[in-house]
Amino acid sequence: MSAFLGKIHYWLYNKIELHEKLAEELLSSAMEKGYDVEALKAAGYEKYGAPTVGALEDAIDHGNIHGWLQERIHSVEGRIAFTVTALLNTGAMDIGEMSQVFSRNGKAYADGLDATGLSPQDMHRLVFDFMLEGMPCDRVSETLSNNDEEFSWRATRCLHSDFWDAEGGDVANYHALRDAWIKRFVDSSGSGFSYSRTADGISVIRRG
């Protein structure tokens, strides 16, 4: 059944599954702090759909591969926006506590990687082997600098804000959480690079 599936589809599905783990880890962390997450999880599933379980070739709609993957992105991004906004609004967790969840996950994915000898651009590519930025055809990343010392970029449009607007949330919370993941991932990768993002949305991976 997987004859119509290519590496890019598995690559994207792996990124979706990582974000499903982040969504679940947020709920687990809230539960550890005494928050009853079952109603929140059920509401998120009802609104945005439940996670897909199992191998891609068994779960995907082979007649609508692109549309199915896009729906899965919308589902997990919508649930993350819903969950984060609800946890903030109820005071169950603050953004710093949730950033720690993302940071720990970033370290877990970096552990065991051999990122030595990578260029800054290679490191950027590695980061986005994990982080979602829409479908490959969206091409929202604009390169600003690319040399042996740093790679910088910015998004030409935000593909995430609609999910947060729909929940009455703030997409800045999403960027804070993702920045926490990327920073810890880069720091823990053994690459010797660091990551930062400016207030006007320019992201930089630089040596040292």
HUHU-V689731 format. One record per pair of residues at least 24 apart in sequence whose C-alpha atoms are under 8 Angstrom apart, sorted by the first residue. I is the first residue (numbers start at 1). J is the second residue. D is the distance in whole Angstrom. If there is no record, write none. Layout:
i=I j=J d=D
i=I j=J d=D
This chain:
i=1 j=57 d=6
i=1 j=58 d=8
i=1 j=62 d=8
i=2 j=57 d=5
i=4 j=62 d=7
i=5 j=57 d=8
i=9 j=69 d=8
i=10 j=56 d=7
i=11 j=129 d=7
i=12 j=69 d=8
i=12 j=135 d=8
i=13 j=56 d=7
i=13 j=69 d=7
i=14 j=130 d=8
i=15 j=129 d=7
i=15 j=130 d=5
i=15 j=131 d=6
i=15 j=132 d=6
i=16 j=72 d=7
i=16 j=73 d=6
i=16 j=76 d=7
i=16 j=132 d=7
i=18 j=130 d=7
i=19 j=76 d=7
i=19 j=77 d=8
i=19 j=131 d=8
i=20 j=51 d=7
i=20 j=76 d=6
i=22 j=101 d=8
i=22 j=102 d=7
i=22 j=105 d=7
i=23 j=76 d=8
i=23 j=79 d=7
i=23 j=80 d=6
i=23 j=83 d=8
i=25 j=101 d=7
i=26 j=83 d=8
i=26 j=84 d=8
i=26 j=98 d=7
i=26 j=101 d=7
i=27 j=83 d=8
i=29 j=101 d=8
i=30 j=87 d=8
i=30 j=92 d=7
i=30 j=93 d=7
i=33 j=92 d=8
i=35 j=92 d=6
i=40 j=83 d=7
i=40 j=86 d=8
i=41 j=83 d=8
i=44 j=79 d=5
i=44 j=82 d=7
i=44 j=83 d=7
i=45 j=79 d=7
i=48 j=74 d=8
i=48 j=75 d=5
i=48 j=76 d=8
i=48 j=78 d=6
i=48 j=79 d=6
i=49 j=75 d=6
i=50 j=75 d=8
i=51 j=75 d=8
i=51 j=76 d=7
i=70 j=134 d=8
i=70 j=135 d=7
i=73 j=134 d=7
i=77 j=160 d=8
i=77 j=163 d=7
i=78 j=163 d=5
i=78 j=164 d=8
i=81 j=163 d=6
i=81 j=164 d=5
i=81 j=167 d=7
i=81 j=169 d=7
i=81 j=174 d=8
i=82 j=164 d=8
i=82 j=167 d=6
i=85 j=167 d=7
i=85 j=168 d=8
i=85 j=169 d=6
i=85 j=170 d=8
i=95 j=173 d=7
i=95 j=177 d=8
i=98 j=177 d=7
i=99 j=176 d=7
i=99 j=177 d=5
i=99 j=180 d=6
i=99 j=181 d=8
i=100 j=180 d=7
i=102 j=177 d=6
i=102 j=178 d=7
i=102 j=180 d=6
i=102 j=181 d=5
i=103 j=180 d=5
i=103 j=181 d=5
i=103 j=182 d=8
i=103 j=183 d=8
i=103 j=184 d=5
i=103 j=185 d=8
i=104 j=181 d=8
i=104 j=184 d=8
i=105 j=181 d=7
i=106 j=180 d=8
i=106 j=181 d=5
i=106 j=182 d=7
i=106 j=183 d=8
i=106 j=184 d=6
i=106 j=185 d=4
i=107 j=181 d=8
i=107 j=184 d=6
i=107 j=185 d=5
i=107 j=188 d=6
i=107 j=189 d=8
i=109 j=185 d=7
i=110 j=185 d=5
i=110 j=186 d=8
i=110 j=188 d=6
i=110 j=189 d=5
i=111 j=188 d=7
i=111 j=189 d=7
i=113 j=189 d=6
i=113 j=190 d=8
i=114 j=189 d=7
i=114 j=190 d=7
i=114 j=191 d=8
i=115 j=189 d=6
i=115 j=190 d=6
i=115 j=191 d=5
i=116 j=190 d=6
i=116 j=191 d=5
i=116 j=192 d=8
i=117 j=191 d=7
i=118 j=191 d=7
i=119 j=148 d=6
i=119 j=149 d=8
i=120 j=146 d=8
i=120 j=147 d=7
i=120 j=148 d=7
i=120 j=149 d=7
i=120 j=150 d=5
i=120 j=151 d=5
i=120 j=193 d=7
i=120 j=205 d=6
i=120 j=206 d=6
i=120 j=207 d=7
i=121 j=146 d=7
i=121 j=147 d=8
i=121 j=150 d=8
i=121 j=151 d=6
i=123 j=186 d=8
i=123 j=191 d=8
i=123 j=205 d=8
i=124 j=151 d=7
i=124 j=205 d=7
i=127 j=182 d=7
i=127 j=185 d=8
i=127 j=186 d=8
i=133 j=159 d=7
i=134 j=159 d=7
i=149 j=206 d=6
i=149 j=207 d=5
i=150 j=204 d=7
i=150 j=205 d=6
i=150 j=206 d=4
i=150 j=207 d=6
i=151 j=204 d=6
i=151 j=205 d=5
i=151 j=206 d=6
i=152 j=202 d=7
i=152 j=203 d=5
i=152 j=204 d=4
i=152 j=205 d=6
i=153 j=202 d=6
i=153 j=203 d=5
i=153 j=204 d=7
i=154 j=201 d=6
i=154 j=202 d=5
i=154 j=203 d=6
i=155 j=201 d=8
